[in-house]
Amino acid sequence: MAQRTVTVASASGLHARPAKLFVQAAMKAEVPVTIRAGEKTVPAKSMLGVLSLGAVHGTEVTLEADGPGAEEALDTLAALLSRDLDAEDPAHA
């Protein structure tokens, strides 16, 4: 199983717009991806699940996926979480 640990960079954490962008990117992945914060693990494609993690700026989360394309999916999602999505222009995100 492929795994990445990344620190949430968005100023508001995984709430509102950053969570929406993350879930949209996860939906494009061809493999199931989970995201874990602390002891709680949820599907990365679930907006309610991602919001329920309560991940704030600086929270360390772990992404996991298995199957063909898992490494690429995790690279894409980890790169997204490591950017401050709140500070980016919505037209370029």
PyMOL commands that set and color helices and strands:
alter all, ss='L'
color gray80, all
select helices_A, chain A and resi 16-28+47-52+70-81+90-92
alter helices_A, ss='H'
color red, helices_A
select strands_A, chain A and resi 2-7+33-37+40-43+60-65
alter strands_A, ss='S'
color yellow, strands_A
deselect
rebuild
show_as cartoon
